[in-house]
């Protein structure tokens, strides 16, 4: 297995690649000496599942290790050394569905109050665009001109066009243009992924709310909807199915929108 090196694994964003290589080191240490011919045996899959279960106290990490392992063995499939990936069918441990979790308005205000000014800028941009953390941290001013942000996402390399709502424009106008990158740390330098994670964790510890940065995507969906962006366009911006958008909008905006229509009619 050790012959299938990291340089043959498809490239990911730098922060993902760093985690990926860390798990590959574990895989090499445990399984690197296994002959590729031995992987077709039923015992191999059973042994790998038992190894995965040793990490079940941290299910997301366990699942990520399996993802990395499957990616390595998929190289062997692609090169014709294996007929099929022997790890196909091993279920995930972490199954929490956060697709309908968002930061609601009051929670978001608490978070921003607990965050540093530089961290607040990242949070605000994410909450109005739905961009993932890595994309917000590397967002360039050249992408923010005019009435929309035009960006190529790092995860799926999707070209997205995101309307710049007035509230987002106000946030952008308040940020000094000291660099080609929009969001800078307190040192005046582009954020590192680890540096922002630390700042984010400090803000969470202060506001005592246990939600994820990723949950800001749902917040952005509700804000775009409230601004008049139709649901199909929100699905395109987020890279979601229309059903996911409907679930979030109906859960968090449905009643408010109904009340607004009634008040307008009155």
N, C-alpha and C positions, 0 to 999 in steps of 0.2 A: 504494500500500500504506500510505503514511503516514496516510491518512485513517482507518484502522482503529486507533483509539487504545487506550491501556491501560485507559481507564475503561469500555471495552466488554467487556473480558476478564473472565470470571467471577472472583469474589474468591477468594483463597486466604488461608492463615494469613499473618500479617505477615512472618515471615522468608522464606516462599516468595515472597510478592509482591515483596519487595525484590530477590531474585535474578531473578525474572521480568522486572521492569522493566529490570534491567541488561542482560539479553539483548535485550529489545525495543529498547533504544537502539542496540545493534549492528545489529539488523535494519533499523531506520530508516536508519542511516548507509549501509548497503550496498544495501538494496532499496527504500527509502522512495519513490524517484521512479518506480518501475516502475508502468506503467498496469495496472490490474486485468485488462484484456482480454488482456494479453500473457502472463498466467500459465498459460494453457491450452497454450501451445506446449511441445513436448517439450524444447526447449533450456533452458527455465526450470528444470525439475526436474533436469536434468543439471548446470546451473550451481549450483543450490543444494546438490546433493550434493558438488560440488567444493569449495564454500565450507565445508561441514560437515567435509570431509576435511582442510582446513587446520588444524582443531582436534583431529585424531585423536591427538595426543600426550596429550590429556586427554579420553578418550572419554566420560566421564560429562558433562563440560561440553558437549561437542559434541552429545550426545543431548539435553541440556536446552535448548540453543539451538534445536534442531529442534522440540522439544516446544512451545517458546514461539512459534516461527514458524507451526507448524501451528495453534495456538490462535488466532492472529491471522487466518489465512486461513479458519478455520472460521467466523469472524464474517461474512466475505464470503459464505460458503455460506449461512449462516442468513438473511442479509439479501437473498438472491437474486441477488447480483452474480456468483457462481460456481456452476456446476452441481455440481461436486465439488471436494474439496480436492486441489490438484495435488501436495501433498507426501505423500499417502497412499502407502504402499508403500516408503518410504525406510527401510531397515533400521537398527536401532540398532548403534552401535559397541561399546558396553559391554554384554557379555552374561553377566558373572559372576553365577551364581546363589548367593546367600548365604542362601537360605531354610533350609538345614540347618546353618548356622554358629552356634555359641553360644560364650559365655564359660564355660569349664569352671571347676569349683570352685577349683582351684589358681591358674588365671590370674586369676580374679576377686579372689582374696585379694591377689595381687601388685598388681593395679590399684588396689584400695582402699588398700593400703599406700603407694602412690605418689601418691595424690590428697589434696587438702586435705579437712578435715572437711566443709566445705560441699559439695564435689564428691562426696564419698563418700555423702552423703545422697541425692543425685540418682541415683547409680549403684545404690544399694541399693533404692530405690523402683522403679526401672525393672526390676531383676532379679527382683522379686517380683510385679510387676503386668503387665509386658509393654507398658506405655504407651510411646509414642514420646517423644522428647526434649522436643518442644514441649509435650506434655500434662503431662509430669512437672514442667516448669518453671513451669507455670501452675496446677498442681493446688491446689485450695482445701481448707482444713480442713473446710469444710461438706460436702465430698464424702466425707470419711473417717470419718464417725461410724458407730459400730456395727460389724457383722461384715463389711461389704463397702464397697468404694469404688464409688460410682455417678457415672459421668462421661460427658460427651458428647465424643467424640474430635474433634480438630481436622481430621484428614485427610478422613474420610468422614462426619463428623457422626453417628457411630453411638453410641447409648446403650449403655454397657457396665456390667455389674455384676461386679466382681472380688472374690473372697473375700479377706479380710485374714488372711493366714496369721499364726500367732503370731510368727514372726520379723519380719514386716513391722510388726506391732503394736508390737514392741519398738523398732524403728527409729523409728516415728512418736512413741512415748511419750518418746523421748529428745530430740526436736526442740523447742526453745522456741517457744511460740506468740506470736511477735512481730508477726505480720501475718496477714491473711486467707489469704495464700499460704503453702504448706507450706515450700517450698525457697527459701532466701534466700542471697545471696552473702555474702562476708566483710564487705561493707559494710552488711549488714542490710537490703538492698533486694532486690526480686525480680530474678532473673537476667535479663540481656539474652541474646539468642541468641548474639551474638558473644562476650560475656563468658564464657558457659559453654563455647563451642567452644574458646576459648583455654585455659581451665582443663583441659578434657578432653585437649587436645593435650599440655599439660605432663605430665599423668599418664601418657599413652601413652609419651612420650619417656623418662620415668623408669623405667617398668616394661618397656620394650622389647618390647611385644606389639602387633602391628599388627592389631587387630580394630576393628570399628565399634561405635558406641553402639547402633545398630540390632540388633546381634547379641545384645544383652541380652534381646531378645524371646524368642529361643529358650531362653535360660536360664530365663526366667520360665515358659515352657511346661513344661519339665522339672520345675520346682519345684512347679507346680500339680498336675502329674500325680502326683508323689511324695506330695503331700498328700491325694490321693484324688479330685481333680477329674477327671471323665470326659473322654474325648478330644473328644466332640462339644461339650461346654461350653467346653473350651479353644479349640477352633476358633472358637466364637462370640466369646469374649473377644478373641482375636487378630485376628479378621477373616480367618482363613485357611481353606483347604479342609481337610477331614478328612484327605486324603492327605498334606498338608504336615505336619500334626500327627503322623500316624503315622510319617512319615519321621524326624522329630526324636526322638520318643519311642523308637522302635525302635533308632535309632542310638546315642543317648546314655544311655538308661535301661534298655533291654531286658535286657542282661546283669546289671546291678545288681539289677533287680527280680527276675530269676530267682533270683539268689543269695539275695536276702532271703527269698523264698518257701521255698527249700530250707532255709535256716537256721531259719526259723520252724517248719517241719515237723519238723526234727530236735529 
